[in-house]
Amino acid sequence: MSIGSGLAGSFGYAAESTYGTYVAPTKFLEFDKESFSKKKTIVQGGGLAGGRGVQLGSRRVVSVVEGNGSIDLEVANKGMGLLFQNLLGGTPTVVQQSATAAWLQTHTLGDNVGKSLTCQVGVPDTTGTIRPYSFLGGKVLSAAFSCGVKGILNSTWEFDFQNVSEIQVLAAPSYATGLAPFHGGQLAVKIGTFGSEAAITGVTKVDVKFERPQNTDRFYANAAGAPGTKSEPLWSDFFKISGSLEQDFTDKTSLADKFAADTSTSLILEWVGPTIASTFKETFRIKLPMTFFDSGTPDVSDTDITNTKYAFTAQYDGTNSAATIEYMSTDTTV
């Protein structure tokens, strides 16, 4: 018997071979909170019937089902490659570093068709029984990353699901040894010409959000089963990359002048942790080759040091992936 509260909750996930077909989770991550839920489209049938004042329950139908929700995770030093792949959509390279235990995953932007996840949440009831809720056909709609220099690198992932199952067996959580979050003490912010970026000073907080718009309403006639379920969502609008940097006013040229002139820069946000082997360290890195600052005029609001939030948008430079995530860990595959 387990603890009868959220302390016994779990989250696991796995790549699906076929959209919406359950695959037992093989990767498990610690999480802060989740809000995954089933959605039903309810239609009430029936009309006037000789003075009957209440609708008949027998005329209520559920026409289609689906699911959605979000989960908050600390960005860990291993076990997150599948999430990055499903966010950016490309086919990542996974390269061993000089025959050591370090492996570098490089995720670039691409179409996410054919990529989906089974996500399973273990929900404890008050008796300590863990009830498995399996969310099938998981498509990542967005991911937001946030880190202050005194805090942990946190992320929020928004999902769309084809269906929800309560009949699957709970996959027993098994956590990788040595799991640890990236944090602000490991953060570096670099700007400049692509390939020659250099660290800037004064940054106190970073935020970045990736959004992949998808048509999640693909319900058609001849759907298997009743109620009906959707076909795989498809990429339906421009991929969006936005965020902000908060910086003490240590250097006018690094961010303020770029906002004022609307000049682009390559932006790198990276967290470099302990050594895995040789010169290779645990790393989470976001590379945005063409970034514009949309706001950020320094102003004096009180007696303290001037601190300005510079909102940015990343776009395509015509050559390089508009967004790349590099992930150095001991994971030999995504």
KOLGUBA-588874 format. One record per residue (C-alpha): residue in one letter; x, y, z negated; residue number from 1. Coordinates in Angstrom, 1 decimal, decimal comma, m for minus. Example, Ala and Ser with C-alpha at 12.3 -4.5 7.8 and 13.67 -1.06 7.14 Angstrom:
<sites>
site resn->A&xx->12,3&yy->m4,5&zz->m7,8&resi->1 $
site resn->S&xx->13,7&yy->m1,1&zz->m7,1&resi->2 $
</sites>
This chain:
<sites>
site resn->M&xx->0,0&yy->0,0&zz->0,0&resi->1 $
site resn->S&xx->1,3&yy->3,5&zz->0,9&resi->2 $
site resn->I&xx->0,8&yy->6,9&zz->m0,6&resi->3 $
site resn->G&xx->m2,8&yy->8,1&zz->0,0&resi->4 $
site resn->S&xx->m1,8&yy->11,6&zz->1,3&resi->5 $
site resn->G&xx->0,0&yy->13,3&zz->4,1&resi->6 $
site resn->L&xx->3,3&yy->12,2&zz->2,5&resi->7 $
site resn->A&xx->2,7&yy->8,8&zz->4,3&resi->8 $
site resn->G&xx->2,0&yy->10,3&zz->7,7&resi->9 $
site resn->S&xx->4,1&yy->9,4&zz->10,7&resi->10 $
site resn->F&xx->4,6&yy->10,4&zz->14,4&resi->11 $
site resn->G&xx->6,0&yy->8,1&zz->17,1&resi->12 $
site resn->Y&xx->6,1&yy->8,3&zz->20,8&resi->13 $
site resn->A&xx->7,1&yy->6,5&zz->24,0&resi->14 $
site resn->A&xx->7,1&yy->7,0&zz->27,8&resi->15 $
site resn->E&xx->4,2&yy->5,5&zz->29,7&resi->16 $
site resn->S&xx->4,7&yy->3,5&zz->32,8&resi->17 $
site resn->T&xx->1,1&yy->4,3&zz->34,0&resi->18 $
site resn->Y&xx->m0,7&yy->7,5&zz->33,0&resi->19 $
site resn->G&xx->m3,1&yy->6,8&zz->30,1&resi->20 $
site resn->T&xx->m1,9&yy->3,2&zz->29,5&resi->21 $
site resn->Y&xx->m0,8&yy->2,6&zz->25,9&resi->22 $
site resn->V&xx->2,9&yy->1,9&zz->25,2&resi->23 $
site resn->A&xx->3,9&yy->1,1&zz->21,6&resi->24 $
site resn->P&xx->6,0&yy->4,0&zz->20,2&resi->25 $
site resn->T&xx->9,7&yy->3,3&zz->20,0&resi->26 $
site resn->K&xx->11,0&yy->6,8&zz->18,9&resi->27 $
site resn->F&xx->10,0&yy->8,4&zz->15,6&resi->28 $
site resn->L&xx->10,5&yy->11,9&zz->14,5&resi->29 $
site resn->E&xx->9,9&yy->13,8&zz->11,3&resi->30 $
site resn->F&xx->7,2&yy->16,5&zz->11,7&resi->31 $
site resn->D&xx->5,7&yy->19,4&zz->9,7&resi->32 $
site resn->K&xx->2,1&yy->19,2&zz->10,9&resi->33 $
site resn->E&xx->0,0&yy->18,0&zz->13,8&resi->34 $
site resn->S&xx->m3,5&yy->18,9&zz->15,1&resi->35 $
site resn->F&xx->m4,1&yy->16,2&zz->17,8&resi->36 $
site resn->S&xx->m7,8&yy->15,5&zz->18,3&resi->37 $
site resn->K&xx->m10,3&yy->13,7&zz->20,5&resi->38 $
site resn->K&xx->m12,8&yy->15,8&zz->22,5&resi->39 $
site resn->K&xx->m16,2&yy->14,6&zz->23,7&resi->40 $
site resn->T&xx->m18,4&yy->16,3&zz->26,2&resi->41 $
site resn->I&xx->m21,9&yy->15,8&zz->24,8&resi->42 $
site resn->V&xx->m25,0&yy->16,2&zz->27,0&resi->43 $
site resn->Q&xx->m28,5&yy->16,1&zz->25,5&resi->44 $
site resn->G&xx->m31,1&yy->14,7&zz->27,8&resi->45 $
site resn->G&xx->m34,9&yy->14,9&zz->27,5&resi->46 $
site resn->G&xx->m37,6&yy->17,5&zz->28,0&resi->47 $
site resn->L&xx->m41,0&yy->18,3&zz->26,6&resi->48 $
site resn->A&xx->m43,0&yy->15,3&zz->25,4&resi->49 $
site resn->G&xx->m46,4&yy->16,0&zz->24,0&resi->50 $
site resn->G&xx->m45,6&yy->18,0&zz->20,9&resi->51 $
site resn->R&xx->m42,4&yy->16,2&zz->19,9&resi->52 $
site resn->G&xx->m40,4&yy->18,8&zz->18,1&resi->53 $
site resn->V&xx->m37,0&yy->17,2&zz->17,8&resi->54 $
site resn->Q&xx->m34,8&yy->15,8&zz->20,5&resi->55 $
site resn->L&xx->m34,5&yy->12,0&zz->20,7&resi->56 $
site resn->G&xx->m31,1&yy->10,7&zz->19,7&resi->57 $
site resn->S&xx->m31,4&yy->8,0&zz->22,4&resi->58 $
site resn->R&xx->m31,2&yy->10,8&zz->25,0&resi->59 $
site resn->R&xx->m27,8&yy->12,0&zz->23,8&resi->60 $
site resn->V&xx->m24,9&yy->10,9&zz->26,0&resi->61 $
site resn->V&xx->m21,1&yy->11,4&zz->26,0&resi->62 $
site resn->S&xx->m20,2&yy->12,0&zz->29,6&resi->63 $
site resn->V&xx->m16,4&yy->12,3&zz->29,4&resi->64 $
site resn->V&xx->m13,7&yy->12,1&zz->26,7&resi->65 $
site resn->E&xx->m10,2&yy->13,6&zz->26,4&resi->66 $
site resn->G&xx->m7,8&yy->15,0&zz->23,8&resi->67 $
site resn->N&xx->m5,5&yy->17,8&zz->23,0&resi->68 $
site resn->G&xx->m3,5&yy->19,4&zz->20,2&resi->69 $
site resn->S&xx->m0,1&yy->20,4&zz->19,0&resi->70 $
site resn->I&xx->2,7&yy->19,2&zz->16,7&resi->71 $
site resn->D&xx->5,4&yy->21,2&zz->14,9&resi->72 $
site resn->L&xx->8,9&yy->19,6&zz->14,8&resi->73 $
site resn->E&xx->12,3&yy->20,6&zz->13,6&resi->74 $
site resn->V&xx->14,7&yy->20,2&zz->16,6&resi->75 $
site resn->A&xx->16,7&yy->17,2&zz->15,6&resi->76 $
site resn->N&xx->20,2&yy->16,1&zz->16,6&resi->77 $
site resn->K&xx->18,8&yy->12,9&zz->18,2&resi->78 $
site resn->G&xx->15,7&yy->11,3&zz->19,5&resi->79 $
site resn->M&xx->14,1&yy->14,3&zz->21,4&resi->80 $
site resn->G&xx->15,3&yy->13,7&zz->24,9&resi->81 $
site resn->L&xx->11,9&yy->12,3&zz->26,1&resi->82 $
site resn->L&xx->10,2&yy->15,4&zz->25,0&resi->83 $
site resn->F&xx->12,6&yy->17,6&zz->26,8&resi->84 $
site resn->Q&xx->12,2&yy->15,5&zz->30,0&resi->85 $
site resn->N&xx->8,4&yy->15,8&zz->29,8&resi->86 $
site resn->L&xx->8,6&yy->19,5&zz->29,2&resi->87 $
site resn->L&xx->10,9&yy->20,4&zz->32,1&resi->88 $
site resn->G&xx->9,8&yy->17,6&zz->34,3&resi->89 $
site resn->G&xx->13,0&yy->16,8&zz->36,1&resi->90 $
site resn->T&xx->15,1&yy->13,6&zz->36,2&resi->91 $
site resn->P&xx->17,8&yy->14,1&zz->33,6&resi->92 $
site resn->T&xx->21,4&yy->13,0&zz->33,9&resi->93 $
site resn->V&xx->22,8&yy->11,2&zz->30,8&resi->94 $
site resn->V&xx->26,6&yy->11,1&zz->30,8&resi->95 $
site resn->Q&xx->28,9&yy->9,5&zz->28,3&resi->96 $
site resn->Q&xx->31,6&yy->11,8&zz->27,2&resi->97 $
site resn->S&xx->35,1&yy->10,3&zz->27,7&resi->98 $
site resn->A&xx->34,2&yy->6,8&zz->26,5&resi->99 $
site resn->T&xx->33,1&yy->8,2&zz->23,1&resi->100 $
site resn->A&xx->29,8&yy->7,9&zz->21,2&resi->101 $
site resn->A&xx->28,7&yy->11,3&zz->22,6&resi->102 $
site resn->W&xx->26,3&yy->11,4&zz->25,5&resi->103 $
site resn->L&xx->25,2&yy->14,6&zz->27,3&resi->104 $
site resn->Q&xx->21,6&yy->14,9&zz->28,6&resi->105 $
site resn->T&xx->21,1&yy->17,6&zz->31,2&resi->106 $
site resn->H&xx->17,4&yy->18,4&zz->31,8&resi->107 $
site resn->T&xx->16,4&yy->20,7&zz->34,7&resi->108 $
site resn->L&xx->13,1&yy->22,0&zz->36,0&resi->109 $
site resn->G&xx->11,1&yy->19,7&zz->38,2&resi->110 $
site resn->D&xx->7,6&yy->18,3&zz->38,9&resi->111 $
site resn->N&xx->6,3&yy->16,3&zz->35,9&resi->112 $
site resn->V&xx->3,9&yy->14,1&zz->38,0&resi->113 $
site resn->G&xx->4,3&yy->10,5&zz->36,9&resi->114 $
site resn->K&xx->5,6&yy->11,5&zz->33,5&resi->115 $
site resn->S&xx->3,4&yy->11,0&zz->30,4&resi->116 $
site resn->L&xx->3,7&yy->9,9&zz->26,8&resi->117 $
site resn->T&xx->1,8&yy->7,8&zz->24,3&resi->118 $
site resn->C&xx->1,8&yy->9,6&zz->21,0&resi->119 $
site resn->Q&xx->0,8&yy->7,8&zz->17,8&resi->120 $
site resn->V&xx->0,0&yy->9,5&zz->14,5&resi->121 $
site resn->G&xx->m0,2&yy->7,4&zz->11,4&resi->122 $
site resn->V&xx->m2,9&yy->9,1&zz->9,2&resi->123 $
site resn->P&xx->m3,1&yy->7,9&zz->5,6&resi->124 $
site resn->D&xx->m6,5&yy->7,6&zz->3,9&resi->125 $
site resn->T&xx->m6,9&yy->8,0&zz->0,2&resi->126 $
site resn->T&xx->m6,5&yy->4,3&zz->m0,5&resi->127 $
site resn->G&xx->m3,0&yy->4,4&zz->1,1&resi->128 $
site resn->T&xx->m4,1&yy->2,6&zz->4,3&resi->129 $
site resn->I&xx->m2,4&yy->4,1&zz->7,3&resi->130 $
site resn->R&xx->m4,9&yy->4,6&zz->10,2&resi->131 $
site resn->P&xx->m3,3&yy->4,6&zz->13,6&resi->132 $
site resn->Y&xx->m4,6&yy->7,2&zz->16,1&resi->133 $
site resn->S&xx->m3,0&yy->6,7&zz->19,5&resi->134 $
site resn->F&xx->m3,2&yy->9,5&zz->22,0&resi->135 $
site resn->L&xx->m2,8&yy->8,3&zz->25,6&resi->136 $
site resn->G&xx->m1,7&yy->10,1&zz->28,7&resi->137 $
site resn->G&xx->0,2&yy->12,9&zz->26,9&resi->138 $
site resn->K&xx->1,2&yy->15,8&zz->29,1&resi->139 $
site resn->V&xx->3,3&yy->18,6&zz->27,6&resi->140 $
site resn->L&xx->1,7&yy->21,9&zz->28,3&resi->141 $
site resn->S&xx->4,1&yy->24,1&zz->26,4&resi->142 $
site resn->A&xx->6,9&yy->24,1&zz->23,9&resi->143 $
site resn->A&xx->8,1&yy->27,1&zz->21,8&resi->144 $
site resn->F&xx->11,4&yy->27,3&zz->19,9&resi->145 $
site resn->S&xx->12,2&yy->29,7&zz->17,1&resi->146 $
site resn->C&xx->15,2&yy->30,2&zz->14,8&resi->147 $
site resn->G&xx->16,4&yy->32,9&zz->12,5&resi->148 $
site resn->V&xx->20,1&yy->33,0&zz->11,4&resi->149 $
site resn->K&xx->19,1&yy->31,8&zz->7,9&resi->150 $
site resn->G&xx->16,6&yy->29,2&zz->9,1&resi->151 $
site resn->I&xx->16,0&yy->25,9&zz->10,9&resi->152 $
site resn->L&xx->15,4&yy->25,6&zz->14,6&resi->153 $
site resn->N&xx->11,7&yy->24,8&zz->14,8&resi->154 $
site resn->S&xx->9,5&yy->23,9&zz->17,7&resi->155 $
site resn->T&xx->5,8&yy->23,7&zz->18,5&resi->156 $
site resn->W&xx->4,6&yy->21,3&zz->21,3&resi->157 $
site resn->E&xx->1,2&yy->21,6&zz->22,9&resi->158 $
site resn->F&xx->m0,3&yy->18,5&zz->24,5&resi->159 $
site resn->D&xx->m3,2&yy->17,5&zz->26,7&resi->160 $
site resn->F&xx->m4,3&yy->13,8&zz->26,5&resi->161 $
site resn->Q&xx->m6,4&yy->11,6&zz->28,6&resi->162 $
site resn->N&xx->m7,9&yy->9,6&zz->25,8&resi->163 $
site resn->V&xx->m7,6&yy->8,6&zz->22,1&resi->164 $
site resn->S&xx->m7,5&yy->5,0&zz->20,9&resi->165 $
site resn->E&xx->m8,1&yy->3,7&zz->17,3&resi->166 $
site resn->I&xx->m7,7&yy->0,0&zz->18,1&resi->167 $
site resn->Q&xx->m3,9&yy->m0,1&zz->18,6&resi->168 $
site resn->V&xx->m1,7&yy->m1,5&zz->15,9&resi->169 $
site resn->L&xx->0,3&yy->1,0&zz->13,9&resi->170 $
site resn->A&xx->3,9&yy->1,0&zz->15,1&resi->171 $
site resn->A&xx->6,0&yy->0,9&zz->11,9&resi->172 $
site resn->P&xx->8,1&yy->4,0&zz->11,7&resi->173 $
site resn->S&xx->11,8&yy->3,5&zz->12,1&resi->174 $
site resn->Y&xx->14,0&yy->6,6&zz->11,8&resi->175 $
site resn->A&xx->17,4&yy->7,0&zz->13,3&resi->176 $
site resn->T&xx->20,2&yy->7,3&zz->10,8&resi->177 $
site resn->G&xx->21,8&yy->10,6&zz->10,4&resi->178 $
site resn->L&xx->18,8&yy->12,7&zz->11,6&resi->179 $
site resn->A&xx->19,4&yy->16,3&zz->10,9&resi->180 $
site resn->P&xx->18,0&yy->19,6&zz->12,2&resi->181 $
site resn->F&xx->19,8&yy->22,3&zz->14,1&resi->182 $
site resn->H&xx->19,9&yy->25,6&zz->12,2&resi->183 $
site resn->G&xx->20,8&yy->29,3&zz->12,4&resi->184 $
site resn->G&xx->24,3&yy->28,8&zz->11,2&resi->185 $
site resn->Q&xx->25,0&yy->26,9&zz->14,4&resi->186 $
site resn->L&xx->23,4&yy->29,5&zz->16,7&resi->187 $
site resn->A&xx->25,3&yy->31,4&zz->19,4&resi->188 $
site resn->V&xx->23,7&yy->33,8&zz->21,9&resi->189 $
site resn->K&xx->25,6&yy->34,5&zz->25,1&resi->190 $
site resn->I&xx->24,9&yy->36,7&zz->28,1&resi->191 $
site resn->G&xx->26,7&yy->37,7&zz->31,3&resi->192 $
site resn->T&xx->27,2&yy->36,4&zz->34,8&resi->193 $
site resn->F&xx->26,1&yy->32,8&zz->35,3&resi->194 $
site resn->G&xx->28,9&yy->30,5&zz->34,4&resi->195 $
site resn->S&xx->30,9&yy->33,3&zz->32,5&resi->196 $
site resn->E&xx->28,5&yy->34,2&zz->29,7&resi->197 $
site resn->A&xx->30,0&yy->35,6&zz->26,5&resi->198 $
site resn->A&xx->28,8&yy->35,8&zz->22,9&resi->199 $
site resn->I&xx->27,0&yy->39,0&zz->21,8&resi->200 $
site resn->T&xx->26,8&yy->40,4&zz->18,3&resi->201 $
site resn->G&xx->24,0&yy->41,4&zz->15,9&resi->202 $
site resn->V&xx->21,3&yy->38,8&zz->16,9&resi->203 $
site resn->T&xx->19,2&yy->37,9&zz->13,9&resi->204 $
site resn->K&xx->16,5&yy->35,8&zz->15,5&resi->205 $
site resn->V&xx->15,6&yy->34,1&zz->18,7&resi->206 $
site resn->D&xx->12,4&yy->32,8&zz->20,2&resi->207 $
site resn->V&xx->11,7&yy->31,1&zz->23,6&resi->208 $
site resn->K&xx->8,6&yy->29,5&zz->25,0&resi->209 $
site resn->F&xx->8,2&yy->27,3&zz->28,1&resi->210 $
site resn->E&xx->4,7&yy->27,0&zz->29,6&resi->211 $
site resn->R&xx->3,7&yy->24,5&zz->32,3&resi->212 $
site resn->P&xx->0,2&yy->25,3&zz->33,5&resi->213 $
site resn->Q&xx->m1,6&yy->22,1&zz->34,6&resi->214 $
site resn->N&xx->m5,1&yy->21,3&zz->35,9&resi->215 $
site resn->T&xx->m6,4&yy->19,3&zz->33,0&resi->216 $
site resn->D&xx->m10,0&yy->19,0&zz->34,2&resi->217 $
site resn->R&xx->m9,6&yy->16,3&zz->36,9&resi->218 $
site resn->F&xx->m12,8&yy->14,4&zz->36,1&resi->219 $
site resn->Y&xx->m14,1&yy->12,6&zz->39,2&resi->220 $
site resn->A&xx->m16,9&yy->10,1&zz->40,1&resi->221 $
site resn->N&xx->m15,9&yy->6,5&zz->40,0&resi->222 $
site resn->A&xx->m13,8&yy->7,0&zz->36,8&resi->223 $
site resn->A&xx->m13,1&yy->3,7&zz->35,2&resi->224 $
site resn->G&xx->m15,3&yy->3,1&zz->32,2&resi->225 $
site resn->A&xx->m18,0&yy->5,1&zz->30,5&resi->226 $
site resn->P&xx->m17,6&yy->7,7&zz->29,2&resi->227 $
site resn->G&xx->m15,3&yy->8,9&zz->31,9&resi->228 $
site resn->T&xx->m11,6&yy->9,9&zz->31,6&resi->229 $
site resn->K&xx->m9,6&yy->12,3&zz->33,7&resi->230 $
site resn->S&xx->m7,0&yy->11,7&zz->36,4&resi->231 $
site resn->E&xx->m3,4&yy->12,8&zz->35,7&resi->232 $
site resn->P&xx->m3,1&yy->16,6&zz->35,3&resi->233 $
site resn->L&xx->m1,1&yy->18,3&zz->38,1&resi->234 $
site resn->W&xx->1,2&yy->21,3&zz->37,9&resi->235 $
site resn->S&xx->m1,2&yy->24,1&zz->39,0&resi->236 $
site resn->D&xx->0,6&yy->27,5&zz->38,4&resi->237 $
site resn->F&xx->4,0&yy->29,1&zz->38,0&resi->238 $
site resn->F&xx->6,2&yy->27,7&zz->35,2&resi->239 $
site resn->K&xx->6,6&yy->30,5&zz->32,6&resi->240 $
site resn->I&xx->9,6&yy->31,2&zz->30,5&resi->241 $
site resn->S&xx->9,5&yy->34,0&zz->27,9&resi->242 $
site resn->G&xx->10,8&yy->34,9&zz->24,5&resi->243 $
site resn->S&xx->12,6&yy->37,5&zz->22,4&resi->244 $
site resn->L&xx->15,8&yy->38,3&zz->20,7&resi->245 $
site resn->E&xx->16,0&yy->40,4&zz->17,5&resi->246 $
site resn->Q&xx->19,2&yy->42,3&zz->17,2&resi->247 $
site resn->D&xx->20,7&yy->44,8&zz->14,8&resi->248 $
site resn->F&xx->21,9&yy->47,9&zz->16,8&resi->249 $
site resn->T&xx->25,5&yy->46,8&zz->17,0&resi->250 $
site resn->D&xx->26,0&yy->47,2&zz->20,7&resi->251 $
site resn->K&xx->23,9&yy->49,4&zz->23,1&resi->252 $
site resn->T&xx->25,3&yy->47,8&zz->26,2&resi->253 $
site resn->S&xx->24,4&yy->44,1&zz->25,5&resi->254 $
site resn->L&xx->20,6&yy->44,4&zz->25,4&resi->255 $
site resn->A&xx->19,3&yy->47,9&zz->25,2&resi->256 $
site resn->D&xx->21,0&yy->49,1&zz->28,4&resi->257 $
site resn->K&xx->19,8&yy->46,0&zz->30,3&resi->258 $
site resn->F&xx->16,2&yy->46,7&zz->29,3&resi->259 $
site resn->A&xx->16,5&yy->50,4&zz->30,2&resi->260 $
site resn->A&xx->17,9&yy->49,6&zz->33,7&resi->261 $
site resn->D&xx->15,9&yy->46,4&zz->34,2&resi->262 $
site resn->T&xx->19,1&yy->44,5&zz->35,2&resi->263 $
site resn->S&xx->19,1&yy->40,7&zz->34,9&resi->264 $
site resn->T&xx->21,6&yy->38,6&zz->33,0&resi->265 $
site resn->S&xx->22,2&yy->34,9&zz->32,4&resi->266 $
site resn->L&xx->21,2&yy->34,0&zz->28,9&resi->267 $
site resn->I&xx->22,4&yy->31,0&zz->26,9&resi->268 $
site resn->L&xx->21,0&yy->30,0&zz->23,5&resi->269 $
site resn->E&xx->23,0&yy->27,2&zz->21,9&resi->270 $
site resn->W&xx->23,2&yy->25,4&zz->18,6&resi->271 $
site resn->V&xx->26,5&yy->23,5&zz->18,1&resi->272 $
site resn->G&xx->26,6&yy->21,1&zz->15,2&resi->273 $
site resn->P&xx->29,1&yy->18,6&zz->13,7&resi->274 $
site resn->T&xx->31,6&yy->16,6&zz->15,8&resi->275 $
site resn->I&xx->30,3&yy->13,3&zz->17,2&resi->276 $
site resn->A&xx->33,7&yy->12,2&zz->18,5&resi->277 $
site resn->S&xx->36,9&yy->13,9&zz->19,8&resi->278 $
site resn->T&xx->35,9&yy->17,4&zz->20,9&resi->279 $
site resn->F&xx->32,3&yy->16,6&zz->21,5&resi->280 $
site resn->K&xx->29,7&yy->18,1&zz->19,1&resi->281 $
site resn->E&xx->26,0&yy->17,7&zz->18,5&resi->282 $
site resn->T&xx->24,5&yy->20,4&zz->20,8&resi->283 $
site resn->F&xx->21,2&yy->21,8&zz->21,8&resi->284 $
site resn->R&xx->21,5&yy->24,4&zz->24,6&resi->285 $
site resn->I&xx->19,0&yy->26,4&zz->26,6&resi->286 $
site resn->K&xx->20,3&yy->28,0&zz->29,8&resi->287 $
site resn->L&xx->18,3&yy->30,7&zz->31,6&resi->288 $
site resn->P&xx->20,4&yy->32,0&zz->34,6&resi->289 $
site resn->M&xx->18,2&yy->35,0&zz->35,4&resi->290 $
site resn->T&xx->16,6&yy->36,9&zz->32,5&resi->291 $
site resn->F&xx->15,0&yy->40,3&zz->32,4&resi->292 $
site resn->F&xx->14,2&yy->42,3&zz->29,2&resi->293 $
site resn->D&xx->10,6&yy->43,6&zz->29,3&resi->294 $
site resn->S&xx->10,7&yy->45,7&zz->26,1&resi->295 $
site resn->G&xx->13,3&yy->47,0&zz->23,6&resi->296 $
site resn->T&xx->13,9&yy->50,6&zz->23,0&resi->297 $
site resn->P&xx->15,7&yy->51,0&zz->19,6&resi->298 $
site resn->D&xx->13,9&yy->53,3&zz->17,2&resi->299 $
site resn->V&xx->14,3&yy->54,5&zz->13,7&resi->300 $
site resn->S&xx->11,5&yy->53,2&zz->11,5&resi->301 $
site resn->D&xx->13,0&yy->53,4&zz->8,0&resi->302 $
site resn->T&xx->16,2&yy->53,9&zz->6,1&resi->303 $
site resn->D&xx->17,5&yy->50,4&zz->6,9&resi->304 $
site resn->I&xx->19,7&yy->49,2&zz->9,8&resi->305 $
site resn->T&xx->18,0&yy->49,6&zz->13,2&resi->306 $
site resn->N&xx->16,8&yy->46,2&zz->14,4&resi->307 $
site resn->T&xx->15,0&yy->45,9&zz->17,7&resi->308 $
site resn->K&xx->13,0&yy->43,0&zz->19,3&resi->309 $
site resn->Y&xx->13,9&yy->42,6&zz->23,0&resi->310 $
site resn->A&xx->11,2&yy->40,6&zz->24,8&resi->311 $
site resn->F&xx->12,4&yy->38,7&zz->27,8&resi->312 $
site resn->T&xx->11,1&yy->36,8&zz->30,9&resi->313 $
site resn->A&xx->13,3&yy->34,3&zz->32,8&resi->314 $
site resn->Q&xx->12,8&yy->33,9&zz->36,5&resi->315 $
site resn->Y&xx->14,4&yy->31,9&zz->39,4&resi->316 $
site resn->D&xx->17,6&yy->33,3&zz->40,8&resi->317 $
site resn->G&xx->17,2&yy->31,4&zz->44,1&resi->318 $
site resn->T&xx->20,0&yy->28,9&zz->43,4&resi->319 $
site resn->N&xx->20,1&yy->27,5&zz->39,9&resi->320 $
site resn->S&xx->17,4&yy->25,8&zz->37,8&resi->321 $
site resn->A&xx->15,4&yy->28,5&zz->36,2&resi->322 $
site resn->A&xx->15,7&yy->26,6&zz->32,9&resi->323 $
site resn->T&xx->18,1&yy->23,9&zz->31,8&resi->324 $
site resn->I&xx->18,3&yy->22,1&zz->28,5&resi->325 $
site resn->E&xx->21,5&yy->20,4&zz->27,5&resi->326 $
site resn->Y&xx->21,4&yy->17,9&zz->24,6&resi->327 $
site resn->M&xx->24,5&yy->16,3&zz->23,2&resi->328 $
site resn->S&xx->23,8&yy->13,4&zz->20,9&resi->329 $
site resn->T&xx->24,6&yy->9,8&zz->20,3&resi->330 $
site resn->D&xx->21,4&yy->8,8&zz->22,3&resi->331 $
site resn->T&xx->22,6&yy->6,7&zz->25,3&resi->332 $
site resn->T&xx->19,2&yy->7,3&zz->27,1&resi->333 $
site resn->V&xx->16,5&yy->9,8&zz->26,9&resi->334 $
</sites>
